[in-house]
Amino acid sequence: MHKIWNLNEVERVLTETGERAGLSTKGIPVSISDRMEKTMGSFVFKEKDGKVKAHEFRFSARLLSGEFDEEVVRNVIIHEYAHFYANVTTGRNNGHNAVFKNVCRSLGIPDDTLFTAPGTRVIRKKGYKLVCSTCGETVAVRRHRDAAVDIVKYKISGCCEAKIKAMMGYF
């Protein structure tokens, strides 16, 4: 059993990271979710008029339960801060692209894009991967055909401002 984390400790890591990086998380709610089982953390934001507005940081109760080493928990918290920093400073969703990975490295954490908790069963389902037609970067992933068709029809990629194409696959 490792250290059990509480909400104040998570907020402290976010605050310290913000002080080091120069972008405060003050005023952004942080919550712990019992419903998050596969995803250990997330940064929730809203996009409006070409700007990203931070909405909330969410962390899995399982992540903070003492099941994982302290370094793993810190890295997940800082990983979510990296999403916040990359998205807010550029004004767009960077996902796990090069901008995001550079932020991770500057914060001193691995730029891995996925942490799968031991014992988590990954179920691969059929869906649509939406990619930029110019550079091939993944723009979005959708399970339902209608949602994928709407994006292909009405949106352009943020990276190259090019058309988006859909590819069916399992993920």
BELSUL-V37843 format. One record per backbone hydrogen bond with DSSP energy under -1.0 kcal/mol. CO is the residue of the C=O (numbers start at 1). NH is the residue of the N-H. Records with the same first field share a line. If there is no record, write none. Layout:
# BELSUL-V37843
CO = NH, NH
This chain:
# BELSUL-V37843
6 = 10
7 = 11
8 = 12
9 = 13
10 = 14
11 = 15
12 = 16
13 = 17
14 = 18
15 = 19
16 = 20
17 = 21
18 = 22, 23
25 = 28
29 = 57
31 = 59
33 = 61
40 = 60
42 = 58
44 = 55, 56
46 = 53
48 = 51
51 = 48
53 = 46
56 = 44
57 = 31
58 = 42
59 = 33
60 = 64
64 = 5
66 = 2
69 = 73
70 = 74
71 = 75
72 = 76
73 = 77
74 = 78
75 = 79
76 = 80
77 = 81
78 = 82
79 = 83
80 = 84
81 = 85
82 = 86
83 = 87
84 = 88
85 = 89
86 = 90
87 = 91
94 = 97
97 = 101
98 = 102
99 = 103
100 = 104
101 = 105
102 = 106
103 = 107
104 = 109
105 = 108
117 = 120
125 = 171
127 = 169
128 = 142
129 = 167
130 = 139, 140
131 = 165
132 = 136
137 = 132
140 = 130
142 = 128
144 = 148
145 = 149
146 = 150
147 = 151
148 = 152
149 = 153
150 = 154
151 = 155
162 = 157
163 = 133
165 = 131
167 = 129
169 = 127
